Amino acid sequence: MGRAKKVVLAYSGGVDTSVCIPYLKHEWGVEEVITLAADLGQGDELEPIRVKALKSGANESIVADLTTEFIENYAFPSIQANALYENRYPLSTALARPLIAKRLVEVAAEYGADAVAHGCTGKGNDQVRFDVAIAALNPDIKVLAPAREWGMSREETIAYGERYGIESPVKKSSPYSIDRNLLGRSIEAGPLEDPWHEPLEEIYLLTQAIANTPDEPEYVNISFEQGLPTALNDTPLAPVELISQLNETVGRHGVGRIDMIENRLVGIKSREIYEAPALIVLIQAHRDLESLVLTADVSHYKRGIEETYSQLVYNGLWYSPLKLALDAFIQQTQTRVTGKVRVKLFKGTATVVARQAETSLYTPDLATYGADDQFDHKAAEGFIYVWGLPTRVWSQKLRQTP
């Protein structure tokens, strides 16, 4: 099936993406396959993955360090948006897909490739995220998805790879499917497919079991400038270092686990486990700081924007016109979101216990019930009369109706 001559393949080093290399060449007539592995701070050594791609038949194998761009241009805007899909999932995995798609398109342009490819199957969200993001960035380039079309079982896929020198993986000791980057981990499959099955402690890596957490609380001060995290405990940190340190601190106290039934874009309900210690606490702290500095109408309206924003990111529409329009609104709201939030970490909980900002709208002499109270209590009666007037008129008319 001659669909393209030169292809850039998003490569993870797993069975599917490795088999994609000979499959593209021998079944679809691709002459040159260039693999792209993205370093997103997942902590893995990517040189063996680069070498494996070459052994699997790739003409060239690229490893791209995208960690800083990932945090600054994808994670941090999502924190400003308080993005939680279905009010729970902070999009730690979903946020990586538009960046990988962007780099795929860039490498394709650099190498003069006429197509890009990925190893996604037809059941998950990632196929949509890649295909739509790529189409937004370059609507003229072909997108190939061999694993979505080849119809092979896992056993058949392994056997196909062995025909072309791809070593059969050692028998999988873990039944779970795991994706990781600097923001966190997603865990699914195996016994987790039973919604009644309690996750075993063995699946977690970034967060401690409650029984193993410290017996004393720990406090962390998180500083924000225009909605962006800039310091921990008054120590300025670069974005990647800030996430790394906060992941360790928060995870040590067992904070950052999510166990949810998630509505996938393709219409399937999926049981997902996430670990995202830093991201969860940063969104919590950021939202609390906003409550101090944003007016009530902006704060309330932004909540609806946040839900839409989260759905767009989850559904692969990072580069869509609506997402870009929401970005402009969110950025405008962040001009005053500068201050500090204090979070108490203890036994699986993260609790905001204090906050401060020079642009705070909290006015002590209006809020207090003490002697310094400056609120005009007499004005309340007139306000209540006007505020309740529509309800009062409605009630009177209702009573007069025979």
Secondary structure by P-SEA (a helix, b strand, c coil): cccccbbbbbccccccccaaaaaaaccccccbbbbbbbcccccccaaaaaaaaaaacccbbbbbcaaaaaaaccaaaaaaaccccccccccccccaaaaaaaaaaaaaaaacccbbbbbcccccaaaaaaaaaaaaacccbbbbbccccccccaaaaaaaaaaacccccccccccbbbbbcccbbbbbcccccccccccccccccccccccccccbbbbbbbbbccccccccccccccaaaaaaaaaaaaaaaccbbbbbbcccccccccbbbbbbaaaaaaaaaaaaaaaacccaaaaaaaaaaaaaaaaaaaacccccaaaaaaaaaaaaaaccccbbbbbbbcccccccccccccccccccccccccccccccccaaaaaaaaaaaaaaaaaaaaaacc
